[in-house]
Amino acid sequence: EICNSSIPIASEASSFSVSTDTRSPVRHIYTYIPSTLPSPLETLGPFTPRIIIFSTPIFSSLFSCVTLKMPRTSSKKGLTGSAASTNPAADLFRSASSKAASKELERIDQLFHTYANASSGMIDPEGIEFLCSDLEVEHTDVRILMLAWKMQSEKQGYFSLNEWRKGLKALRADTVQKLKKALPELEKEVRRPSNFVDFYSYAFQYCLTEEKQRSIDIESICLLLDLVLGSQFRPQVDTLIQYLRTQIDYKVINMDQWMGFFRFVNEISFPDLSNYDSTLAWPLILDNFVELMREKQG
């Protein structure tokens, strides 16, 4: 009724504003607040009646309607920041979440000190063995290497407090029991193709125990290949390990060669090696390996 009335808006409105936006079918917006709201609008409380006039090719004639707009929230006088919050429930939730996170971190730290060496302030190889015993896994289990990857541990056989916090917070594990239950899910996470390349690369870097070390001895590489790739590519890994242990040209393996092994087991048809092309950018050690394999195949 108000929309179709002949109320002189500009003269009777206690508030009057105009906005124009050529991108919207709403061309003109007039905010109209009469001094006395007629029924039923008088029951609308804080809502502000607005008269909107559409004027675009979509609407061949002027069309007006009344919409309701929630008023802007303004901070109470004298209140600023969190003190002026208008959502006590959200504040309570944030406070409870913060306290829960603090308690979780406290338990993670307590668990760390259960295994840490008091003098070094780190979990050392002995502490890791105790941890493995509590987790009921061997210290040579690939999941321990995956745990180190999750922590982004920098030194083989050692976990710092910050690394421990990073890994266990991500796993939502603040007890040994929770950590034990998290290991299968961690393995699934690592096995995803998007993560496994990073894990495979990390495994090599984790074994660089000396400053400025860039390569790893053949025997250690064979053990690492078996640990990281053995369960997925058993025939290829066994054959490659046999070759590495019998060849005499290489004493150590570098990162490029290590990543080449990963590409080889993923891309090359085995055991026929039919799609291996030595003219492509393969490490020379793999060229030699394939050549020997083809000679054996006749």
KEKE-3310 file (N, C-alpha, C; in steps of 0.2 Angstrom, whole numbers, plus 5000, padded with zeros to 4 digits):
npx = (5004:5010:5019:5012:5006:5003:5012:5022:5038:5051:5047:5041:5049:5060:5072:5083:5090:5100:5105:5114:5117:5124:5126:5117:5100:5093:5090:5088:5088:5078:5078:5066:5059:5046:5039:5030:5026:5014:5002:5004:5018:5022:5026:5038:5049:5067:5069:5072:5061:5062:5061:5061:5065:5064:5073:5076:5080:5075:5064:5050:5042:5041:5043:5039:5044:5043:5057:5065:5078:5091:5097:5113:5126:5131:5144:5142:5142:5157:5163:5175:5183:5184:5176:5165:5158:5144:5140:5139:5139:5147:5159:5161:5163:5175:5183:5182:5188:5201:5206:5205:5214:5226:5227:5228:5241:5249:5248:5254:5267:5271:5271:5281:5292:5293:5300:5311:5329:5336:5347:5350:5338:5331:5322:5331:5340:5339:5328:5318:5318:5312:5300:5295:5294:5283:5273:5272:5279:5292:5308:5313:5302:5293:5284:5288:5298:5289:5282:5293:5294:5281:5283:5293:5307:5323:5335:5342:5336:5333:5321:5316:5308:5299:5297:5291:5279:5274:5271:5263:5252:5246:5242:5233:5236:5239:5242:5250:5242:5233:5242:5247:5235:5234:5244:5240:5232:5241:5250:5241:5240:5253:5255:5247:5248:5251:5258:5268:5279:5286:5288:5297:5308:5311:5315:5328:5335:5334:5343:5355:5368:5379:5387:5386:5385:5381:5378:5374:5380:5381:5376:5367:5358:5352:5346:5337:5329:5323:5315:5307:5301:5299:5287:5278:5284:5290:5297:5305:5312:5320:5328:5335:5342:5350:5358:5364:5372:5381:5388:5402:5405:5400:5400:5393:5377:5368:5356:5350:5351:5344:5331:5329:5328:5315:5307:5310:5304:5291:5288:5293:5291:5291:5296:5302:5306:5303:5299:5310:5321:5336:5341:5335:5333:5340:5348:5365:5369:5357:5356:5366:5361:5350:5355:5363:5352:5345:5355:5355:5343:5344)
npy = (4994:5006:5007:5010:5022:5040:5046:5060:5058:5064:5075:5070:5061:5055:5051:5051:5044:5042:5030:5025:5012:5006:4993:4985:4979:4987:5003:5015:5019:5023:5027:5026:5033:5035:5047:5042:5025:5017:5004:4988:4990:4996:4986:4981:4984:4985:4985:4993:5001:5001:5009:5003:5007:5000:5002:4998:4990:4978:4979:4985:4996:5007:5000:4997:4992:4987:4983:4975:4979:4974:4983:4991:4985:4993:4998:4998:5013:5018:5005:4994:4984:4967:4969:4974:4965:4956:4944:4933:4919:4914:4920:4913:4900:4901:4904:4892:4883:4888:4886:4872:4869:4873:4864:4852:4855:4855:4842:4836:4841:4835:4822:4822:4824:4813:4804:4811:4816:4822:4830:4834:4839:4833:4821:4807:4793:4782:4786:4786:4772:4768:4774:4767:4755:4757:4760:4748:4744:4741:4749:4750:4751:4757:4767:4774:4782:4789:4796:4804:4812:4818:4826:4834:4832:4836:4830:4814:4802:4810:4820:4836:4847:4856:4850:4839:4844:4850:4838:4830:4838:4840:4827:4826:4820:4817:4807:4791:4781:4787:4791:4779:4774:4784:4781:4771:4780:4790:4783:4781:4794:4797:4788:4793:4799:4813:4816:4807:4808:4819:4813:4803:4810:4817:4806:4803:4815:4815:4805:4811:4813:4820:4837:4846:4835:4826:4814:4796:4781:4765:4753:4758:4765:4754:4748:4758:4760:4747:4749:4760:4759:4745:4738:4742:4740:4727:4717:4726:4733:4723:4718:4729:4732:4721:4723:4735:4731:4722:4729:4739:4751:4762:4770:4778:4786:4799:4813:4816:4803:4795:4800:4797:4783:4782:4787:4778:4765:4769:4772:4763:4749:4733:4716:4718:4730:4738:4751:4759:4772:4776:4787:4798:4808:4800:4794:4789:4777:4770:4768:4759:4749:4744:4741:4729:4721:4719:4712:4700:4695:4691)
npz = (5000:5004:4994:4982:4986:4986:4994:4997:4996:4998:5006:5017:5023:5036:5034:5019:5005:4990:4978:4964:4953:4939:4935:4941:4941:4949:4949:4956:4973:4987:5003:5015:5029:5038:5049:5057:5058:5048:5052:5044:5047:5058:5067:5064:5071:5072:5058:5042:5032:5014:4998:4982:4966:4950:4935:4921:4905:4907:4914:4909:4913:4927:4942:4959:4975:4992:5002:5016:5027:5037:5051:5052:5062:5076:5087:5104:5114:5120:5120:5113:5100:5106:5116:5112:5106:5098:5098:5109:5110:5100:5105:5116:5111:5104:5115:5122:5113:5111:5124:5124:5114:5120:5131:5124:5118:5129:5133:5123:5124:5136:5133:5124:5133:5139:5132:5128:5129:5143:5144:5131:5126:5116:5107:5105:5096:5106:5113:5103:5100:5112:5110:5098:5104:5113:5103:5097:5085:5074:5074:5062:5054:5040:5043:5054:5048:5040:5050:5054:5042:5043:5054:5048:5052:5054:5057:5056:5066:5077:5086:5088:5100:5094:5081:5085:5090:5079:5071:5079:5082:5069:5067:5077:5089:5105:5114:5117:5113:5104:5094:5090:5084:5074:5064:5053:5046:5043:5035:5023:5019:5015:5005:4995:4978:4976:4988:4989:4981:4987:5000:4996:4991:5003:5011:5006:5009:5022:5026:5024:5034:5037:5037:5023:5015:5001:4995:4996:5003:4994:5000:5010:5002:4996:5006:5009:4997:4998:5009:5006:4993:4991:4995:4985:4973:4971:4962:4953:4962:4969:4959:4955:4967:4968:4956:4960:4971:4965:4954:4950:4947:4954:4970:4978:4979:4971:4973:4961:4954:4963:4962:4949:4950:4956:4946:4936:4941:4941:4928:4918:4908:4915:4916:4904:4899:4888:4884:4888:4884:4880:4875:4881:4896:4906:4921:4920:4927:4926:4913:4911:4919:4912:4900:4904:4909:4897:4889:4897:4894:4881)
capx = (5000:5014:5023:5007:5003:5006:5016:5028:5044:5056:5045:5039:5054:5065:5079:5082:5096:5099:5111:5113:5122:5122:5127:5111:5093:5090:5093:5087:5086:5076:5077:5060:5058:5041:5040:5025:5025:5008:5002:5008:5025:5024:5028:5044:5055:5073:5070:5071:5058:5066:5057:5066:5062:5068:5072:5081:5076:5072:5057:5047:5039:5043:5040:5042:5042:5046:5061:5067:5085:5093:5101:5120:5128:5136:5147:5140:5146:5162:5165:5179:5186:5181:5172:5159:5155:5137:5139:5142:5140:5153:5165:5161:5165:5182:5187:5183:5192:5207:5208:5206:5220:5231:5227:5231:5248:5252:5249:5259:5274:5272:5273:5288:5297:5293:5305:5317:5335:5336:5353:5350:5332:5328:5321:5337:5339:5337:5321:5314:5317:5307:5293:5293:5291:5276:5269:5272:5282:5300:5311:5314:5296:5293:5279:5293:5301:5283:5281:5298:5292:5276:5286:5299:5313:5329:5341:5341:5336:5332:5315:5316:5301:5295:5296:5286:5273:5271:5268:5257:5246:5243:5239:5228:5238:5242:5244:5253:5236:5231:5247:5246:5229:5235:5249:5237:5230:5247:5252:5237:5241:5259:5254:5244:5253:5253:5262:5273:5285:5289:5291:5302:5313:5313:5319:5335:5338:5334:5349:5361:5369:5385:5386:5388:5384:5377:5377:5374:5383:5377:5372:5362:5353:5349:5341:5332:5325:5318:5310:5302:5298:5299:5280:5274:5287:5295:5301:5309:5317:5324:5332:5339:5346:5355:5363:5368:5377:5386:5391:5408:5407:5397:5401:5388:5371:5366:5349:5347:5351:5339:5325:5329:5325:5308:5304:5311:5299:5284:5287:5296:5288:5296:5304:5304:5310:5302:5299:5315:5324:5342:5343:5331:5338:5341:5355:5370:5368:5351:5357:5370:5357:5345:5359:5364:5346:5344:5360:5353:5337:5346)
capy = (5000:5012:5008:5013:5028:5046:5050:5064:5055:5069:5080:5067:5056:5058:5050:5051:5043:5039:5027:5022:5007:5004:4986:4981:4981:4992:5009:5020:5016:5028:5025:5030:5031:5040:5048:5037:5020:5014:4996:4983:4991:4998:4981:4979:4985:4988:4985:4999:5000:5004:5009:5002:5008:4997:5006:4995:4987:4971:4981:4990:5001:5008:4995:4998:4987:4988:4978:4976:4979:4974:4989:4990:4984:4998:4996:5002:5019:5016:4998:4993:4977:4961:4971:4976:4959:4956:4936:4929:4912:4913:4921:4907:4894:4903:4904:4885:4880:4890:4882:4865:4868:4874:4858:4848:4856:4853:4835:4834:4842:4830:4815:4823:4824:4806:4801:4816:4815:4828:4834:4837:4842:4831:4813:4804:4786:4778:4788:4783:4765:4767:4776:4762:4749:4759:4760:4741:4744:4740:4755:4750:4751:4763:4772:4779:4787:4793:4801:4809:4816:4822:4831:4837:4831:4838:4826:4807:4799:4815:4824:4842:4849:4860:4845:4834:4848:4850:4832:4827:4843:4838:4820:4826:4814:4819:4802:4786:4777:4791:4791:4772:4774:4788:4778:4769:4785:4793:4779:4782:4801:4797:4784:4797:4802:4820:4817:4801:4810:4823:4809:4799:4814:4818:4800:4803:4820:4813:4801:4814:4814:4825:4843:4847:4828:4826:4807:4791:4775:4760:4749:4762:4766:4748:4747:4763:4758:4742:4752:4765:4756:4738:4736:4744:4738:4722:4714:4731:4735:4717:4717:4735:4731:4716:4726:4740:4728:4719:4733:4741:4758:4768:4769:4782:4788:4806:4814:4815:4796:4793:4802:4793:4776:4782:4788:4771:4760:4771:4773:4758:4742:4728:4716:4718:4737:4739:4758:4763:4775:4778:4794:4802:4811:4795:4794:4784:4771:4766:4766:4753:4743:4742:4737:4723:4717:4717:4707:4694:4693:4689)
capz = (5000:5004:4987:4978:4988:4983:4999:4995:4999:5000:5011:5023:5025:5041:5031:5012:5002:4983:4975:4957:4951:4932:4934:4944:4938:4954:4947:4961:4980:4991:5010:5017:5036:5040:5056:5061:5054:5049:5053:5049:5047:5064:5071:5061:5075:5069:5051:5039:5025:5008:4992:4977:4959:4945:4929:4916:4899:4909:4917:4904:4917:4934:4947:4965:4980:4999:5005:5023:5027:5043:5052:5053:5069:5078:5093:5109:5116:5126:5119:5107:5100:5108:5122:5109:5103:5099:5098:5115:5109:5096:5109:5121:5107:5103:5121:5124:5108:5113:5130:5122:5110:5125:5135:5119:5117:5135:5134:5118:5127:5141:5129:5121:5138:5141:5127:5127:5133:5147:5143:5124:5125:5110:5107:5102:5094:5111:5114:5097:5101:5117:5107:5094:5108:5115:5097:5095:5079:5074:5073:5054:5050:5036:5046:5058:5043:5038:5055:5053:5037:5045:5058:5044:5056:5050:5058:5056:5073:5082:5085:5092:5103:5088:5076:5088:5091:5072:5068:5083:5081:5063:5068:5082:5094:5111:5118:5113:5110:5098:5089:5087:5079:5068:5060:5047:5042:5040:5029:5018:5017:5012:4999:4989:4973:4977:4994:4989:4978:4992:5005:4993:4991:5010:5013:5004:5012:5029:5027:5024:5041:5038:5034:5016:5012:4995:4992:5001:5001:4990:5004:5013:4997:4995:5012:5009:4992:5000:5014:5003:4987:4991:4995:4979:4967:4973:4957:4951:4968:4970:4953:4955:4972:4966:4952:4964:4975:4961:4950:4953:4945:4958:4977:4981:4974:4973:4973:4954:4953:4968:4959:4943:4952:4957:4939:4932:4943:4939:4920:4913:4908:4918:4916:4897:4898:4881:4883:4890:4879:4883:4873:4886:4901:4912:4924:4917:4930:4924:4906:4912:4922:4907:4895:4907:4909:4890:4888:4900:4891:4875)
cpx = (5004:5017:5018:5004:5006:5009:5022:5034:5048:5054:5044:5044:5058:5072:5078:5089:5095:5106:5110:5119:5120:5123:5121:5105:5090:5094:5093:5085:5084:5075:5072:5059:5053:5041:5035:5024:5018:5008:5001:5015:5027:5027:5034:5050:5061:5073:5068:5067:5061:5061:5062:5063:5067:5067:5077:5077:5073:5065:5055:5044:5042:5039:5043:5039:5045:5050:5063:5074:5087:5098:5108:5121:5133:5138:5144:5145:5151:5165:5169:5181:5181:5175:5165:5155:5147:5135:5142:5143:5146:5160:5166:5165:5173:5186:5188:5188:5200:5210:5209:5212:5226:5232:5230:5239:5252:5253:5254:5266:5275:5274:5280:5293:5298:5299:5311:5323:5335:5341:5353:5344:5329:5327:5327:5335:5336:5329:5316:5313:5312:5300:5291:5290:5284:5271:5268:5274:5289:5302:5313:5308:5295:5288:5283:5296:5295:5282:5287:5296:5286:5278:5291:5305:5319:5335:5339:5341:5335:5325:5316:5308:5297:5293:5290:5279:5270:5268:5262:5251:5243:5240:5234:5229:5242:5243:5247:5248:5234:5236:5247:5241:5230:5240:5246:5235:5235:5250:5248:5238:5248:5259:5250:5249:5255:5258:5268:5280:5289:5292:5297:5309:5316:5317:5326:5338:5339:5340:5355:5363:5375:5384:5389:5388:5379:5375:5377:5377:5378:5373:5366:5356:5349:5344:5335:5327:5320:5313:5305:5298:5296:5292:5276:5277:5293:5299:5307:5315:5322:5330:5337:5344:5352:5360:5367:5374:5382:5390:5397:5410:5405:5398:5396:5383:5369:5359:5346:5346:5345:5332:5324:5326:5318:5304:5304:5305:5292:5283:5288:5293:5293:5293:5306:5308:5309:5302:5304:5319:5330:5344:5339:5336:5337:5348:5359:5369:5362:5352:5361:5366:5353:5349:5361:5358:5344:5349:5358:5347:5338:5345)
cpy = (5006:5013:5011:5019:5034:5050:5054:5062:5060:5074:5077:5062:5059:5056:5049:5050:5040:5036:5024:5017:5004:4996:4982:4984:4986:4998:5015:5017:5022:5025:5029:5028:5037:5041:5044:5031:5017:5006:4994:4985:4993:4993:4978:4980:4988:4988:4992:4998:5004:5004:5008:5003:5005:5001:5003:4992:4981:4973:4987:4996:5002:5003:4996:4993:4989:4982:4980:4975:4979:4980:4987:4989:4989:4996:5001:5008:5016:5009:4998:4986:4972:4963:4973:4971:4958:4948:4933:4922:4910:4915:4915:4901:4895:4902:4896:4882:4882:4887:4875:4864:4869:4868:4853:4848:4854:4846:4832:4835:4837:4824:4816:4821:4817:4802:4805:4814:4822:4832:4838:4840:4839:4823:4810:4797:4782:4780:4786:4776:4764:4769:4770:4756:4751:4758:4753:4741:4743:4747:4756:4750:4758:4769:4777:4784:4792:4798:4806:4814:4821:4828:4836:4838:4832:4833:4819:4805:4803:4819:4830:4843:4852:4855:4841:4838:4848:4844:4830:4832:4841:4832:4820:4820:4817:4814:4796:4782:4781:4791:4784:4772:4778:4786:4775:4775:4789:4790:4780:4789:4801:4794:4788:4800:4809:4821:4812:4804:4815:4818:4805:4803:4816:4812:4800:4809:4818:4809:4804:4817:4819:4831:4843:4840:4828:4819:4802:4784:4769:4756:4752:4763:4760:4747:4752:4762:4752:4744:4756:4763:4749:4735:4737:4741:4733:4719:4719:4732:4729:4717:4723:4734:4726:4719:4731:4737:4724:4723:4736:4749:4764:4765:4772:4784:4795:4807:4813:4807:4793:4794:4798:4786:4776:4783:4781:4766:4762:4771:4767:4752:4737:4721:4717:4725:4739:4747:4762:4765:4778:4785:4800:4804:4806:4795:4788:4777:4767:4764:4759:4747:4740:4738:4730:4718:4715:4711:4700:4691:4690:4693)
cpz = (5000:4997:4982:4980:4985:4989:4996:4999:5002:5005:5017:5026:5030:5039:5023:5009:4995:4981:4968:4955:4944:4931:4937:4941:4943:4952:4953:4968:4984:4998:5013:5024:5038:5047:5060:5056:5054:5050:5046:5050:5054:5069:5069:5065:5072:5062:5048:5032:5020:5002:4987:4970:4954:4939:4924:4910:4901:4911:4912:4907:4924:4938:4954:4970:4987:5001:5012:5023:5035:5045:5053:5060:5071:5085:5098:5112:5121:5125:5113:5107:5102:5113:5119:5105:5104:5098:5103:5114:5105:5100:5114:5118:5106:5109:5123:5119:5109:5119:5129:5119:5115:5129:5130:5118:5123:5136:5128:5120:5132:5138:5127:5127:5141:5138:5126:5131:5137:5146:5136:5123:5119:5111:5103:5100:5100:5113:5109:5098:5107:5114:5102:5098:5111:5109:5095:5087:5079:5072:5065:5050:5046:5039:5051:5054:5041:5044:5055:5048:5039:5050:5054:5049:5051:5051:5060:5064:5078:5080:5090:5095:5097:5083:5079:5088:5084:5070:5072:5083:5075:5063:5073:5087:5099:5116:5114:5110:5104:5093:5086:5082:5073:5063:5053:5043:5039:5034:5023:5015:5013:5005:4993:4985:4974:4983:4993:4986:4983:4998:5002:4993:4998:5012:5012:5008:5020:5031:5026:5031:5042:5035:5027:5012:5006:4992:4998:4998:4998:4995:5008:5008:4996:5000:5011:5003:4994:5005:5011:4998:4987:4991:4989:4973:4968:4968:4955:4956:4969:4965:4953:4961:4971:4961:4956:4968:4971:4957:4954:4951:4949:4965:4981:4976:4976:4972:4966:4952:4957:4965:4953:4944:4953:4950:4935:4934:4941:4932:4916:4914:4911:4918:4908:4895:4891:4879:4886:4884:4882:4881:4877:4892:4907:4915:4921:4920:4928:4917:4907:4915:4916:4902:4898:4907:4902:4887:4891:4897:4884:4869)
residu = (GLU:ILE:CYS:ASN:SER:SER:ILE:PRO:ILE:ALA:SER:GLU:ALA:SER:SER:PHE:SER:VAL:SER:THR:ASP:THR:ARG:SER:PRO:VAL:ARG:HIS:ILE:TYR:THR:TYR:ILE:PRO:SER:THR:LEU:PRO:SER:PRO:LEU:GLU:THR:LEU:GLY:PRO:PHE:THR:PRO:ARG:ILE:ILE:ILE:PHE:SER:THR:PRO:ILE:PHE:SER:SER:LEU:PHE:SER:CYS:VAL:THR:LEU:LYS:MET:PRO:ARG:THR:SER:SER:LYS:LYS:GLY:LEU:THR:GLY:SER:ALA:ALA:SER:THR:ASN:PRO:ALA:ALA:ASP:LEU:PHE:ARG:SER:ALA:SER:SER:LYS:ALA:ALA:SER:LYS:GLU:LEU:GLU:ARG:ILE:ASP:GLN:LEU:PHE:HIS:THR:TYR:ALA:ASN:ALA:SER:SER:GLY:MET:ILE:ASP:PRO:GLU:GLY:ILE:GLU:PHE:LEU:CYS:SER:ASP:LEU:GLU:VAL:GLU:HIS:THR:ASP:VAL:ARG:ILE:LEU:MET:LEU:ALA:TRP:LYS:MET:GLN:SER:GLU:LYS:GLN:GLY:TYR:PHE:SER:LEU:ASN:GLU:TRP:ARG:LYS:GLY:LEU:LYS:ALA:LEU:ARG:ALA:ASP:THR:VAL:GLN:LYS:LEU:LYS:LYS:ALA:LEU:PRO:GLU:LEU:GLU:LYS:GLU:VAL:ARG:ARG:PRO:SER:ASN:PHE:VAL:ASP:PHE:TYR:SER:TYR:ALA:PHE:GLN:TYR:CYS:LEU:THR:GLU:GLU:LYS:GLN:ARG:SER:ILE:ASP:ILE:GLU:SER:ILE:CYS:LEU:LEU:LEU:ASP:LEU:VAL:LEU:GLY:SER:GLN:PHE:ARG:PRO:GLN:VAL:ASP:THR:LEU:ILE:GLN:TYR:LEU:ARG:THR:GLN:ILE:ASP:TYR:LYS:VAL:ILE:ASN:MET:ASP:GLN:TRP:MET:GLY:PHE:PHE:ARG:PHE:VAL:ASN:GLU:ILE:SER:PHE:PRO:ASP:LEU:SER:ASN:TYR:ASP:SER:THR:LEU:ALA:TRP:PRO:LEU:ILE:LEU:ASP:ASN:PHE:VAL:GLU:LEU:MET:ARG:GLU:LYS:GLN:GLY)
# end
